[in-house]
Amino acid sequence: MNDTHIYRLILSNREQIRLMAATALQNLSMLHTSFDMIENAGTQLELLLNDSWAAYIFQTDGERSISISANAIRRYGADGTPEQVAGHEAIIGRCYTLRMQYAQGREYLLRAEQRLLRAEQTEDTRALLSDILHDLAMNHQQSGGSPDGTLLYLERALEVLAPTQWHTRKGICLMGCGNAYFVMERIEAALAHYQQAEGMLSDDAGANNRAAVLSNIGLCYTNMSEYDIAETYLRSALDMRLRLGSYPEIANSYYNLFAHYDRQGAHIRAYENLLASRDYAFISQTRSLQLVILSDLERLARTLGDKEAAAKHRRQYEEMVAG
């Protein structure tokens, strides 16, 4: 079996991991059994990148993912291809972004982008470059950048993907554009992008992606005061995420239901969903969402007249910020 065939097997498994396929971890274990003895830097970089993605996706352990990829670069990076090194730099950048260490995340993502811009533009290279541009958009947005800047990254990603068959990636970038328009309060434009994304995110694209776009469509209908339609989408998204068992996404779904009820003035139901969101957010160690939730919990507790609970949420928030 030559290197090219081995790499295709590993890459196929990586896509399974990204989509949270049920057999992904079992297949990853089989790949290690088959190829761990190969002392080829390229093979080891590819396998370790799958390990890094598995830690990120299935264990929501960004710290472990960073450690795996940093060690892979240190051990094998000098003998790997630019694309292989960029793959590890990209996931390190993504994990730092999710830990709210935006400057470090951006540094790694930009480094990975520059490697790929100098590489041959194959289907696989374009896929990775689009992922990096998407994550630069996420880093820009979460660090307080303008929605216009976020859209520039995502539009570049869509241009990179235009000649390819990576429909799922196109759908994810369109969903990102919808998020930027949503922040700009251009709800109809956001909904149009979400609906376009939904058409590209088939069952093969993974239930987590479908759940995300359904949830976002629900939020648009909430903002358009179409509450019955909105709740149908939001509940469908939550049901899918509960079946998947991915804690960060479950936390997001409960948070979106909180926003749905809060907008209608149903404060008790809003508070109940926000408490559920908090529990899943803390299990998943999603720090940025935890801070937002604690702030909203304090506000809602005061609205409901529970001063003791409000003070408790405030203390938790301040302890997190200080830590």
C-alpha angles and dihedrals in degrees: 000000000000127000093258093057092046091051092051091053091049093046091050089054090048090058089049089053093048090052092045092238113187094238097043098101093043090052091047090055090051091051091053090050090052102041111022091097092058106103093203116128093217094052092048093048090051094047093046090051088058089050089051093050091046091054090049098044105034102028099029085223106146093170092058091045091053091048093050094049096041090052091046091054092046094050102036109009097099090059099038130090121264089249093055093049091045090055091059093043089051096055091044088054092048093050093048089051092053089050088055091246090130101166092053091044093051092048092056094043093050090048090053092046092054092051091053095045087061093047130087110276104240127156090264094047091050090050092053093043091052090050090053093048089049090051091047087055090051091048091049094048097044093047090058100268123152121273088236090060090049090053092052091059093046094047089052089051091052090050090052090050096044097096093042137082094233095125095162092055090048089052092050091051091048088051088053090052088052089053091053092050089047090056088050087053090241090137098169091052090047092051092049091054092046092051091049089050091050089059090057097045103078124172088274088061090070132262092256092063093045090049091052095052093044089051092050092049088052091053090052091053089047089055090048089053091243090134101166093051090044094053092051090057095042093049092047090053092049092049091052092048093048089054090050093049095215105150100203091053092045088051090052093050093052089047091053090051088051089054090047094055095037091058089054092049092247091139099169093053089043091053093048092053091045091054089052089048090051093052094053093041091055092048089052094046091230096161100183092053091044091059093049091048094049091051092051092045090056091050094048093045089055090048089053091048096246101135094170093056091044091054090048092053090048092053092050090049093050092047090053093049091047092048 
